[in-house]
Amino acid sequence: MIDVLYFAWVRERIGLPRERVETGAATVAELVEELRAREDRYAAAFADLSALRVAVDQELADFDASLDGAREVAFFPPMTGG
Amino acid sequence: MAVRVQETGFDPGAELNAFTAAASGAGAVVSFTGVVRDLDTGGLDRMEIEHYPGMTESAIAKIEAEAVRRWRLADSLVIHRYGALAAGETIMMVATAAPHRADAFQAAEFLMDYLKSRAPFWKKEVTADGAAWVAARDADEDALSRW
């Protein structure tokens, strides 16, 4: 089980801020494929990965990052702080 | 080194005075204050700032640690708000204290550049016509390459 978090328009498009996901995905990219296959709202949110950023256990990561031992994965658009 | 992520407003003048007093002997103090800008056309009802609790604090602490590694800093301060803000309200501030001004200026700019693109905040502009997420600017990402 892994906690998956969504922020900003990713959260709005999917319709929830976080969920627990039962997954055997070895990488972030595999997790994205599993989520995309669920429902249209997930497919829409993950349509263009170049528009998304990912964090694994609260550290920015790449989509090919391993999920071995990961507790939390977050998906969000490029950040706009400051 | 201090990081504060908060919903409540703050007085940047009072914060700067307290920071300067605590950094006595530093020689140079630089500060930046970010303010909610109205739309070019006016009509901003509010700006909503979302963040990633936990990661926000650790990401900013990492950026501060990198600034300390690169420049001779006596102290630094980052305050960033989240929640709903009106035009003219203070969103955030950065302050740096160093023995000499070059370190204080450069570290403050470095902190700002990284806060814009590497701290997990997202801004949404709300008007009477609806709401729109603020898109990240290429220029903000490009700004990181100079460091």
gemmi code that builds the backbone of each chain (N, CA, C; Angstrom):
import gemmi

chains = {
    "A": [
        ("MET", (0.845, -1.201, 0.000), (0.000, 0.000, 0.000), (0.871, 1.238, 0.000)),
        ("ILE", (0.399, 2.206, -0.763), (1.162, 3.445, -0.855), (0.167, 4.610, -0.814)),
        ("ASP", (0.570, 5.694, -0.162), (-0.274, 6.889, -0.153), (0.044, 7.698, -1.399)),
        ("VAL", (-0.998, 8.029, -2.172), (-0.806, 8.837, -3.377), (-1.517, 10.170, -3.161)),
        ("LEU", (-0.759, 11.252, -3.328), (-1.293, 12.599, -3.091), (-1.349, 13.376, -4.395)),
        ("TYR", (-2.368, 14.240, -4.490), (-2.512, 15.087, -5.683), (-2.656, 16.536, -5.243)),
        ("PHE", (-2.019, 17.435, -5.992), (-2.110, 18.854, -5.658), (-2.516, 19.684, -6.872)),
        ("ALA", (-3.069, 20.859, -6.568), (-3.445, 21.869, -7.568), (-4.393, 21.263, -8.608)),
        ("TRP", (-4.165, 21.516, -9.917), (-5.173, 21.040, -10.882), (-5.189, 19.529, -11.014)),
        ("VAL", (-4.119, 18.860, -10.597), (-4.135, 17.388, -10.623), (-5.179, 16.893, -9.617)),
        ("ARG", (-5.183, 17.519, -8.433), (-6.172, 17.183, -7.401), (-7.588, 17.472, -7.907)),
        ("GLU", (-7.761, 18.624, -8.563), (-9.099, 18.984, -9.051), (-9.574, 18.021, -10.140)),
        ("ARG", (-8.636, 17.648, -11.039), (-9.029, 16.789, -12.159), (-9.393, 15.385, -11.673)),
        ("ILE", (-8.632, 14.884, -10.698), (-8.913, 13.537, -10.200), (-10.056, 13.560, -9.190)),
        ("GLY", (-10.183, 14.687, -8.470), (-11.341, 14.838, -7.598), (-11.113, 14.426, -6.158)),
        ("LEU", (-9.849, 14.194, -5.793), (-9.565, 13.931, -4.385), (-8.113, 14.283, -4.079)),
        ("PRO", (-7.837, 14.623, -2.805), (-6.485, 15.080, -2.459), (-5.496, 13.947, -2.215)),
        ("ARG", (-6.005, 12.809, -1.752), (-5.095, 11.678, -1.485), (-5.887, 10.396, -1.411)),
        ("GLU", (-5.188, 9.297, -1.628), (-5.830, 7.981, -1.521), (-4.765, 6.933, -1.251)),
        ("ARG", (-5.186, 5.808, -0.685), (-4.266, 4.688, -0.492), (-4.432, 3.769, -1.690)),
        ("VAL", (-3.314, 3.379, -2.275), (-3.368, 2.580, -3.493), (-2.637, 1.258, -3.270)),
        ("GLU", (-3.324, 0.195, -3.603), (-2.717, -1.141, -3.565), (-2.026, -1.327, -4.902)),
        ("THR", (-0.714, -1.438, -4.892), (0.000, -1.490, -6.164), (1.237, -2.372, -6.077)),
        ("GLY", (1.563, -2.964, -7.202), (2.799, -3.717, -7.295), (3.797, -2.980, -8.176)),
        ("ALA", (3.503, -1.710, -8.466), (4.348, -0.940, -9.377), (5.764, -0.809, -8.815)),
        ("ALA", (6.744, -1.030, -9.675), (8.138, -0.930, -9.243), (8.666, 0.492, -9.384)),
        ("THR", (8.038, 1.256, -10.285), (8.506, 2.624, -10.521), (7.308, 3.575, -10.540)),
        ("VAL", (7.627, 4.867, -10.489), (6.570, 5.874, -10.599), (5.827, 5.697, -11.924)),
        ("ALA", (6.576, 5.483, -13.010), (5.955, 5.347, -14.328), (4.956, 4.184, -14.357)),
        ("GLU", (5.292, 3.077, -13.694), (4.363, 1.938, -13.640), (3.112, 2.289, -12.840)),
        ("LEU", (3.301, 3.041, -11.761), (2.151, 3.488, -10.968), (1.243, 4.390, -11.812)),
        ("VAL", (1.858, 5.285, -12.596), (1.079, 6.170, -13.468), (0.263, 5.339, -14.458)),
        ("GLU", (0.860, 4.302, -15.021), (0.137, 3.447, -15.974), (-1.068, 2.784, -15.302)),
        ("GLU", (-0.869, 2.317, -14.067), (-1.979, 1.688, -13.336), (-3.108, 2.693, -13.084)),
        ("LEU", (-2.728, 3.907, -12.686), (-3.737, 4.928, -12.383), (-4.486, 5.347, -13.651)),
        ("ARG", (-3.710, 5.528, -14.735), (-4.316, 5.922, -16.015), (-5.385, 4.941, -16.465)),
        ("ALA", (-5.143, 3.655, -16.191), (-6.054, 2.613, -16.667), (-7.348, 2.558, -15.850)),
        ("ARG", (-7.373, 3.277, -14.716), (-8.533, 3.184, -13.822), (-9.798, 3.802, -14.407)),
        ("GLU", (-9.704, 5.113, -14.685), (-10.890, 5.874, -15.105), (-10.446, 7.035, -15.958)),
        ("ASP", (-11.401, 7.624, -16.673), (-11.088, 8.751, -17.555), (-10.439, 9.918, -16.809)),
        ("ARG", (-10.917, 10.183, -15.564), (-10.395, 11.362, -14.851), (-8.906, 11.183, -14.558)),
        ("TYR", (-8.474, 9.947, -14.312), (-7.048, 9.699, -14.107), (-6.296, 9.842, -15.431)),
        ("ALA", (-6.874, 9.266, -16.486), (-6.234, 9.367, -17.808), (-6.065, 10.836, -18.193)),
        ("ALA", (-7.088, 11.656, -17.861), (-7.005, 13.083, -18.200), (-5.905, 13.764, -17.396)),
        ("ALA", (-5.831, 13.438, -16.112), (-4.829, 14.082, -15.255), (-3.410, 13.706, -15.668)),
        ("PHE", (-3.231, 12.481, -16.127), (-1.891, 11.990, -16.468), (-1.645, 11.974, -17.981)),
        ("ALA", (-2.430, 12.747, -18.734), (-2.312, 12.724, -20.200), (-0.955, 13.222, -20.664)),
        ("ASP", (-0.443, 14.262, -20.019), (0.826, 14.860, -20.458), (1.791, 14.911, -19.278)),
        ("LEU", (2.689, 13.931, -19.220), (3.597, 13.853, -18.069), (4.591, 15.006, -18.036)),
        ("SER", (4.811, 15.642, -19.191), (5.752, 16.776, -19.190), (5.176, 17.955, -18.407)),
        ("ALA", (3.854, 17.934, -18.175), (3.205, 19.008, -17.413), (3.140, 18.673, -15.923)),
        ("LEU", (3.706, 17.524, -15.544), (3.612, 17.072, -14.156), (4.985, 16.916, -13.509)),
        ("ARG", (4.984, 17.060, -12.208), (6.158, 16.770, -11.406), (5.759, 15.710, -10.392)),
        ("VAL", (6.768, 14.990, -9.870), (6.468, 13.934, -8.908), (7.443, 14.011, -7.738)),
        ("ALA", (6.931, 13.684, -6.561), (7.790, 13.560, -5.382), (7.566, 12.178, -4.776)),
        ("VAL", (8.656, 11.526, -4.394), (8.579, 10.242, -3.708), (9.069, 10.468, -2.279)),
        ("ASP", (8.203, 10.157, -1.312), (8.514, 10.432, 0.094), (9.001, 11.860, 0.293)),
        ("GLN", (8.287, 12.786, -0.330), (8.473, 14.230, -0.165), (9.799, 14.748, -0.725)),
        ("GLU", (10.399, 13.989, -1.664), (11.588, 14.456, -2.373), (11.263, 14.450, -3.856)),
        ("LEU", (11.606, 15.532, -4.558), (11.382, 15.552, -6.004), (12.086, 14.366, -6.641)),
        ("ALA", (11.412, 13.737, -7.603), (11.960, 12.524, -8.217), (11.624, 12.531, -9.707)),
        ("ASP", (12.176, 11.553, -10.423), (11.853, 11.382, -11.837), (10.777, 10.305, -11.972)),
        ("PHE", (10.171, 10.254, -13.173), (9.130, 9.250, -13.376), (9.690, 7.831, -13.430)),
        ("ASP", (11.008, 7.710, -13.662), (11.580, 6.355, -13.653), (12.109, 5.976, -12.261)),
        ("ALA", (11.825, 6.806, -11.258), (12.299, 6.519, -9.896), (11.658, 5.242, -9.354)),
        ("SER", (12.430, 4.520, -8.541), (11.953, 3.287, -7.920), (10.960, 3.595, -6.802)),
        ("LEU", (9.998, 2.696, -6.633), (9.055, 2.827, -5.521), (9.385, 1.842, -4.403)),
        ("ASP", (10.559, 1.225, -4.496), (10.964, 0.251, -3.488), (11.024, 0.927, -2.109)),
        ("GLY", (10.174, 0.494, -1.201), (10.164, 1.051, 0.152), (9.442, 2.381, 0.277)),
        ("ALA", (8.920, 2.905, -0.825), (8.274, 4.224, -0.782), (6.947, 4.150, -0.023)),
        ("ARG", (6.666, 5.176, 0.766), (5.405, 5.242, 1.512), (4.433, 6.220, 0.880)),
        ("GLU", (4.984, 7.239, 0.182), (4.142, 8.340, -0.278), (4.629, 8.843, -1.636)),
        ("VAL", (3.709, 8.978, -2.568), (4.036, 9.539, -3.888), (3.071, 10.693, -4.138)),
        ("ALA", (3.604, 11.805, -4.608), (2.735, 12.964, -4.873), (2.905, 13.419, -6.315)),
        ("PHE", (1.781, 13.785, -6.928), (1.787, 14.305, -8.304), (1.250, 15.727, -8.290)),
        ("PHE", (1.915, 16.605, -9.038), (1.493, 18.007, -9.061), (2.084, 18.711, -10.270)),
        ("PRO", (1.529, 19.889, -10.617), (2.105, 20.667, -11.709), (3.385, 21.369, -11.240)),
        ("PRO", (4.151, 21.960, -12.169), (5.326, 22.732, -11.768), (4.945, 23.768, -10.712)),
        ("MET", (5.835, 23.965, -9.765), (5.512, 24.785, -8.595), (5.539, 26.279, -8.927)),
        ("THR", (4.715, 27.028, -8.231), (4.611, 28.473, -8.478), (4.605, 29.240, -7.156)),
        ("GLY", (5.661, 29.027, -6.374), (5.752, 29.733, -5.097), (6.357, 31.113, -5.265)),
        ("GLY", (6.739, 31.689, -4.132), (7.402, 32.985, -4.124), (6.444, 34.148, -4.225)),
    ],
    "B": [
        ("MET", (18.858, 30.091, 11.022), (18.077, 29.662, 9.875), (16.666, 29.352, 10.360)),
        ("ALA", (15.701, 29.951, 9.744), (14.326, 29.688, 10.182), (13.414, 29.604, 8.967)),
        ("VAL", (12.445, 28.696, 9.047), (11.425, 28.537, 8.003), (10.070, 28.585, 8.688)),
        ("ARG", (9.185, 29.430, 8.198), (7.823, 29.446, 8.721), (6.839, 29.393, 7.561)),
        ("VAL", (5.982, 28.387, 7.582), (4.927, 28.255, 6.569), (3.627, 28.420, 7.322)),
        ("GLN", (2.873, 29.439, 6.994), (1.720, 29.783, 7.841), (0.572, 30.364, 7.025)),
        ("GLU", (-0.632, 30.229, 7.574), (-1.810, 30.777, 6.910), (-2.021, 32.237, 7.313)),
        ("THR", (-1.637, 32.556, 8.526), (-1.900, 33.904, 9.042), (-0.964, 34.936, 8.426)),
        ("GLY", (-1.417, 36.178, 8.413), (-0.604, 37.263, 7.897), (0.537, 37.589, 8.844)),
        ("PHE", (1.480, 38.390, 8.362), (2.585, 38.804, 9.231), (3.003, 40.207, 8.828)),
        ("ASP", (3.742, 40.851, 9.735), (4.208, 42.220, 9.504), (5.669, 42.152, 9.067)),
        ("PRO", (5.946, 42.365, 7.763), (7.316, 42.199, 7.290), (8.297, 43.176, 7.938)),
        ("GLY", (7.807, 44.362, 8.309), (8.678, 45.329, 8.973), (9.112, 44.837, 10.347)),
        ("ALA", (8.150, 44.344, 11.105), (8.456, 43.833, 12.443), (9.368, 42.609, 12.357)),
        ("GLU", (9.096, 41.751, 11.355), (9.940, 40.560, 11.180), (11.375, 40.958, 10.858)),
        ("LEU", (11.509, 41.953, 9.983), (12.855, 42.388, 9.581), (13.597, 43.005, 10.765)),
        ("ASN", (12.890, 43.803, 11.566), (13.522, 44.400, 12.742), (14.016, 43.325, 13.705)),
        ("ALA", (13.172, 42.318, 13.947), (13.553, 41.251, 14.877), (14.731, 40.450, 14.315)),
        ("PHE", (14.677, 40.205, 13.002), (15.755, 39.447, 12.355), (17.072, 40.213, 12.447)),
        ("THR", (17.003, 41.523, 12.174), (18.205, 42.359, 12.197), (18.782, 42.438, 13.608)),
        ("ALA", (17.906, 42.573, 14.601), (18.362, 42.655, 15.991), (19.069, 41.364, 16.405)),
        ("ALA", (18.518, 40.219, 15.953), (19.090, 38.931, 16.338), (20.410, 38.669, 15.620)),
        ("ALA", (20.582, 39.312, 14.463), (21.794, 39.084, 13.664), (22.821, 40.193, 13.929)),
        ("SER", (22.815, 40.725, 15.121), (23.692, 41.858, 15.436), (25.149, 41.492, 15.141)),
        ("GLY", (25.859, 42.402, 14.500), (27.242, 42.137, 14.155), (27.408, 41.542, 12.780)),
        ("ALA", (26.298, 41.243, 12.084), (26.410, 40.607, 10.772), (26.965, 41.586, 9.734)),
        ("GLY", (26.653, 42.845, 9.844), (27.183, 43.828, 8.894), (26.275, 44.117, 7.726)),
        ("ALA", (25.567, 43.089, 7.212), (24.695, 43.301, 6.052), (23.428, 42.475, 6.207)),
        ("VAL", (22.284, 43.118, 6.020), (21.002, 42.414, 6.041), (20.245, 42.787, 4.774)),
        ("VAL", (19.790, 41.773, 4.042), (19.002, 41.993, 2.823), (17.654, 41.323, 3.018)),
        ("SER", (16.582, 41.973, 2.562), (15.280, 41.314, 2.646), (14.487, 41.523, 1.362)),
        ("PHE", (13.623, 40.570, 1.078), (12.694, 40.663, -0.044), (11.310, 40.350, 0.498)),
        ("THR", (10.334, 41.133, 0.084), (8.946, 40.867, 0.472), (8.114, 40.677, -0.790)),
        ("GLY", (7.383, 39.582, -0.892), (6.506, 39.315, -2.032), (5.081, 39.708, -1.681)),
        ("VAL", (4.437, 40.435, -2.601), (3.098, 40.967, -2.364), (2.157, 40.460, -3.461)),
        ("VAL", (0.922, 40.130, -3.106), (-0.048, 39.664, -4.107), (-0.317, 40.798, -5.101)),
        ("ARG", (-0.046, 40.517, -6.379), (-0.244, 41.506, -7.434), (-1.645, 41.335, -8.015)),
        ("ASP", (-2.318, 42.449, -8.254), (-3.619, 42.361, -8.924), (-3.384, 41.974, -10.383)),
        ("LEU", (-4.407, 41.509, -11.070), (-4.291, 41.209, -12.492), (-4.062, 42.515, -13.246)),
        ("ASP", (-3.457, 42.426, -14.454), (-3.236, 43.630, -15.257), (-4.561, 44.343, -15.504)),
        ("THR", (-5.611, 43.563, -15.623), (-6.943, 44.112, -15.889), (-7.690, 44.474, -14.605)),
        ("GLY", (-7.033, 44.253, -13.458), (-7.715, 44.433, -12.178), (-8.679, 43.278, -11.953)),
        ("GLY", (-9.399, 43.320, -10.852), (-10.462, 42.333, -10.663), (-10.064, 41.040, -9.988)),
        ("LEU", (-8.864, 40.999, -9.394), (-8.514, 39.789, -8.639), (-9.346, 39.765, -7.365)),
        ("ASP", (-10.149, 38.716, -7.231), (-10.945, 38.593, -6.008), (-10.050, 38.089, -4.879)),
        ("ARG", (-9.260, 37.062, -5.182), (-8.302, 36.548, -4.194), (-7.320, 35.615, -4.886)),
        ("MET", (-6.199, 35.411, -4.223), (-5.256, 34.397, -4.674), (-5.274, 33.278, -3.644)),
        ("GLU", (-5.410, 32.045, -4.139), (-5.403, 30.902, -3.225), (-4.082, 30.160, -3.399)),
        ("ILE", (-3.396, 29.955, -2.289), (-2.106, 29.275, -2.335), (-2.228, 27.935, -1.632)),
        ("GLU", (-1.924, 26.895, -2.404), (-1.958, 25.528, -1.871), (-0.517, 25.086, -1.642)),
        ("HIS", (-0.286, 24.226, -0.677), (1.080, 23.704, -0.504), (1.026, 22.263, -0.040)),
        ("TYR", (2.202, 21.677, 0.087), (2.331, 20.259, 0.434), (2.924, 20.197, 1.837)),
        ("PRO", (2.062, 20.165, 2.865), (2.563, 20.193, 4.242), (3.593, 19.090, 4.471)),
        ("GLY", (4.654, 19.425, 5.125), (5.727, 18.451, 5.345), (6.822, 18.646, 4.324)),
        ("MET", (6.487, 18.432, 3.059), (7.496, 18.623, 2.020), (7.872, 20.096, 1.892)),
        ("THR", (6.897, 20.979, 2.085), (7.189, 22.410, 1.950), (8.319, 22.809, 2.895)),
        ("GLU", (8.161, 22.439, 4.163), (9.148, 22.819, 5.161), (10.505, 22.180, 4.866)),
        ("SER", (10.493, 20.897, 4.505), (11.785, 20.232, 4.276), (12.448, 20.745, 3.003)),
        ("ALA", (11.649, 21.069, 1.970), (12.226, 21.590, 0.725), (12.873, 22.960, 0.973)),
        ("ILE", (12.205, 23.813, 1.742), (12.776, 25.137, 2.018), (14.021, 25.001, 2.897)),
        ("ALA", (13.973, 24.100, 3.870), (15.144, 23.902, 4.732), (16.345, 23.450, 3.902)),
        ("LYS", (16.086, 22.614, 2.889), (17.180, 22.145, 2.030), (17.748, 23.301, 1.205)),
        ("ILE", (16.864, 24.168, 0.706), (17.306, 25.321, -0.082), (18.149, 26.251, 0.809)),
        ("GLU", (17.691, 26.444, 2.033), (18.453, 27.280, 2.973), (19.816, 26.660, 3.268)),
        ("ALA", (19.849, 25.357, 3.466), (21.118, 24.692, 3.762), (22.092, 24.859, 2.602)),
        ("GLU", (21.561, 24.814, 1.382), (22.426, 24.998, 0.205), (22.961, 26.433, 0.162)),
        ("ALA", (22.126, 27.397, 0.535), (22.577, 28.798, 0.572), (23.696, 28.968, 1.603)),
        ("VAL", (23.546, 28.309, 2.738), (24.567, 28.396, 3.791), (25.879, 27.769, 3.324)),
        ("ARG", (25.758, 26.707, 2.522), (26.952, 26.039, 2.001), (27.695, 26.963, 1.022)),
        ("ARG", (26.912, 27.753, 0.242), (27.524, 28.546, -0.825), (28.020, 29.917, -0.377)),
        ("TRP", (27.334, 30.502, 0.610), (27.694, 31.863, 1.014), (27.936, 31.916, 2.506)),
        ("ARG", (28.672, 32.963, 2.899), (28.963, 33.135, 4.320), (27.777, 33.864, 4.935)),
        ("LEU", (26.857, 33.123, 5.499), (25.650, 33.709, 6.076), (25.668, 33.605, 7.596)),
        ("ALA", (25.254, 34.687, 8.251), (25.094, 34.643, 9.702), (23.728, 34.052, 10.047)),
        ("ASP", (22.740, 34.360, 9.192), (21.389, 33.864, 9.475), (20.526, 34.037, 8.223)),
        ("SER", (19.411, 33.328, 8.183), (18.439, 33.526, 7.105), (17.042, 33.238, 7.637)),
        ("LEU", (16.075, 33.807, 6.949), (14.675, 33.649, 7.362), (13.813, 33.517, 6.111)),
        ("VAL", (12.920, 32.538, 6.105), (11.932, 32.413, 5.030), (10.558, 32.289, 5.677)),
        ("ILE", (9.648, 33.164, 5.296), (8.249, 33.050, 5.725), (7.409, 32.964, 4.455)),
        ("HIS", (6.527, 31.989, 4.359), (5.675, 31.855, 3.167), (4.271, 31.503, 3.627)),
        ("ARG", (3.293, 32.237, 3.123), (1.908, 31.978, 3.513), (1.204, 31.035, 2.537)),
        ("TYR", (0.124, 30.448, 3.011), (-0.769, 29.686, 2.145), (-2.195, 30.088, 2.492)),
        ("GLY", (-3.162, 29.605, 1.720), (-4.557, 29.959, 1.958), (-4.992, 31.079, 1.026)),
        ("ALA", (-6.054, 31.791, 1.398), (-6.630, 32.828, 0.534), (-6.066, 34.199, 0.892)),
        ("LEU", (-5.532, 34.908, -0.114), (-4.943, 36.228, 0.097), (-5.536, 37.220, -0.899)),
        ("ALA", (-5.699, 38.457, -0.455), (-6.210, 39.515, -1.335), (-5.040, 40.277, -1.945)),
        ("ALA", (-5.312, 40.981, -3.060), (-4.287, 41.814, -3.689), (-3.740, 42.792, -2.653)),
        ("GLY", (-2.419, 42.947, -2.645), (-1.782, 43.861, -1.706), (-1.306, 43.199, -0.427)),
        ("GLU", (-1.787, 41.975, -0.178), (-1.327, 41.284, 1.037), (0.070, 40.708, 0.818)),
        ("THR", (0.807, 40.629, 1.907), (2.149, 40.041, 1.854), (2.044, 38.522, 1.757)),
        ("ILE", (2.669, 37.947, 0.710), (2.672, 36.486, 0.554), (3.835, 35.877, 1.313)),
        ("MET", (5.007, 36.485, 1.173), (6.200, 35.827, 1.697), (7.316, 36.828, 1.919)),
        ("MET", (8.299, 36.429, 2.674), (9.506, 37.240, 2.749), (10.725, 36.363, 2.956)),
        ("VAL", (11.839, 36.891, 2.495), (13.132, 36.244, 2.677), (14.054, 37.287, 3.280)),
        ("ALA", (14.841, 36.905, 4.258), (15.863, 37.814, 4.778), (17.155, 37.038, 4.963)),
        ("THR", (18.261, 37.696, 4.668), (19.572, 37.085, 4.862), (20.468, 38.070, 5.609)),
        ("ALA", (21.330, 37.531, 6.448), (22.305, 38.350, 7.162), (23.681, 37.752, 6.923)),
        ("ALA", (24.637, 38.622, 6.620), (25.979, 38.150, 6.296), (26.994, 39.217, 6.726)),
        ("PRO", (28.264, 38.825, 6.812), (29.273, 39.832, 7.164), (29.343, 40.947, 6.121)),
        ("HIS", (29.139, 40.595, 4.837), (29.257, 41.593, 3.766), (28.067, 41.492, 2.814)),
        ("ARG", (27.774, 42.605, 2.103), (26.524, 42.671, 1.366), (26.439, 41.713, 0.181)),
        ("ALA", (27.572, 41.420, -0.472), (27.501, 40.553, -1.654), (26.900, 39.196, -1.288)),
        ("ASP", (27.348, 38.631, -0.168), (26.807, 37.329, 0.257), (25.313, 37.443, 0.583)),
        ("ALA", (24.944, 38.527, 1.257), (23.540, 38.685, 1.651), (22.637, 38.845, 0.423)),
        ("PHE", (23.065, 39.674, -0.550), (22.266, 39.866, -1.766), (22.154, 38.565, -2.565)),
        ("GLN", (23.300, 37.936, -2.811), (23.282, 36.736, -3.654), (22.487, 35.608, -3.000)),
        ("ALA", (22.667, 35.429, -1.714), (21.935, 34.350, -1.031), (20.427, 34.629, -1.068)),
        ("ALA", (20.031, 35.890, -0.932), (18.601, 36.225, -0.977), (18.031, 35.926, -2.364)),
        ("GLU", (18.780, 36.261, -3.404), (18.311, 35.978, -4.766), (18.235, 34.476, -5.025)),
        ("PHE", (19.236, 33.771, -4.553), (19.260, 32.314, -4.686), (18.038, 31.703, -3.997)),
        ("LEU", (17.768, 32.141, -2.767), (16.605, 31.620, -2.026), (15.315, 31.898, -2.788)),
        ("MET", (15.190, 33.113, -3.332), (13.975, 33.459, -4.075), (13.813, 32.608, -5.330)),
        ("ASP", (14.900, 32.474, -6.087), (14.830, 31.690, -7.323), (14.405, 30.253, -7.032)),
        ("TYR", (14.966, 29.660, -5.980), (14.633, 28.273, -5.681), (13.248, 28.138, -5.055)),
        ("LEU", (12.843, 29.134, -4.261), (11.492, 29.076, -3.680), (10.432, 29.070, -4.761)),
        ("LYS", (10.688, 29.827, -5.838), (9.700, 29.933, -6.913), (9.452, 28.604, -7.604)),
        ("SER", (10.512, 27.821, -7.792), (10.397, 26.624, -8.630), (10.612, 25.299, -7.911)),
        ("ARG", (11.084, 25.333, -6.661), (11.395, 24.070, -5.993), (10.694, 23.885, -4.651)),
        ("ALA", (9.968, 24.887, -4.203), (9.181, 24.705, -2.976), (7.743, 24.427, -3.418)),
        ("PRO", (7.107, 23.395, -2.854), (5.803, 22.956, -3.360), (4.631, 23.864, -2.961)),
        ("PHE", (4.565, 24.996, -3.662), (3.431, 25.911, -3.556), (2.792, 26.041, -4.932)),
        ("TRP", (1.475, 26.228, -4.958), (0.763, 26.462, -6.220), (-0.224, 27.592, -6.016)),
        ("LYS", (-0.198, 28.541, -6.950), (-1.070, 29.712, -6.836), (-2.242, 29.607, -7.802)),
        ("LYS", (-3.401, 30.022, -7.316), (-4.594, 30.045, -8.149), (-5.209, 31.436, -8.041)),
        ("GLU", (-5.498, 32.046, -9.191), (-6.113, 33.369, -9.204), (-7.621, 33.223, -9.369)),
        ("VAL", (-8.360, 33.842, -8.462), (-9.819, 33.749, -8.500), (-10.394, 35.130, -8.825)),
        ("THR", (-11.225, 35.186, -9.869), (-11.915, 36.426, -10.238), (-13.421, 36.139, -10.283)),
        ("ALA", (-14.187, 37.176, -10.568), (-15.639, 36.998, -10.674), (-15.984, 36.024, -11.801)),
        ("ASP", (-15.083, 35.920, -12.794), (-15.344, 35.053, -13.956), (-14.938, 33.597, -13.732)),
        ("GLY", (-14.215, 33.339, -12.658), (-13.782, 31.974, -12.431), (-12.377, 31.937, -11.836)),
        ("ALA", (-11.786, 30.748, -11.853), (-10.482, 30.571, -11.227), (-9.510, 29.941, -12.209)),
        ("ALA", (-8.246, 30.305, -12.113), (-7.223, 29.729, -12.993), (-5.929, 29.527, -12.217)),
        ("TRP", (-5.330, 28.339, -12.377), (-4.030, 28.081, -11.765), (-2.976, 28.912, -12.495)),
        ("VAL", (-2.085, 29.496, -11.736), (-0.984, 30.261, -12.323), (0.003, 29.265, -12.933)),
        ("ALA", (0.348, 29.481, -14.202), (1.285, 28.581, -14.876), (2.719, 28.957, -14.505)),
        ("ALA", (3.552, 27.930, -14.367), (4.970, 28.190, -14.111), (5.566, 28.856, -15.344)),
        ("ARG", (6.470, 29.798, -15.120), (7.101, 30.502, -16.243), (8.451, 29.873, -16.550)),
        ("ASP", (8.742, 29.741, -17.841), (10.046, 29.205, -18.244), (11.166, 30.034, -17.633)),
        ("ALA", (10.931, 31.353, -17.536), (11.968, 32.246, -17.013), (12.337, 31.880, -15.576)),
        ("ASP", (11.338, 31.396, -14.808), (11.629, 31.021, -13.426), (12.505, 29.775, -13.374)),
        ("GLU", (12.227, 28.834, -14.269), (13.045, 27.622, -14.330), (14.448, 27.968, -14.836)),
        ("ASP", (14.501, 28.838, -15.861), (15.800, 29.236, -16.421), (16.659, 29.952, -15.381)),
        ("ALA", (15.984, 30.667, -14.454), (16.726, 31.447, -13.454), (17.608, 30.544, -12.596)),
        ("LEU", (17.230, 29.274, -12.464), (18.015, 28.367, -11.624), (19.361, 28.048, -12.244)),
        ("SER", (19.437, 28.144, -13.574), (20.670, 27.706, -14.251), (21.842, 28.625, -13.926)),
        ("ARG", (21.559, 29.863, -13.482), (22.677, 30.758, -13.190), (23.378, 30.418, -11.889)),
        ("TRP", (22.741, 29.577, -11.082), (23.382, 29.181, -9.822), (24.160, 27.893, -10.009)),
    ],
}
model = gemmi.Model(1)
for chain_id, residues in chains.items():
    chain = gemmi.Chain(chain_id)
    for i, (resn, *xyz) in enumerate(residues, 1):
        res = gemmi.Residue()
        res.name, res.seqid = resn, gemmi.SeqId(i, " ")
        for name, pos in zip(("N", "CA", "C"), xyz):
            atom = gemmi.Atom()
            atom.name, atom.element = name, gemmi.Element(name[0])
            atom.pos, atom.b_iso = gemmi.Position(*pos), 0.0
            res.add_atom(atom)
        chain.add_residue(res)
    model.add_chain(chain)
structure = gemmi.Structure()
structure.add_model(model)
structure.setup_entities()
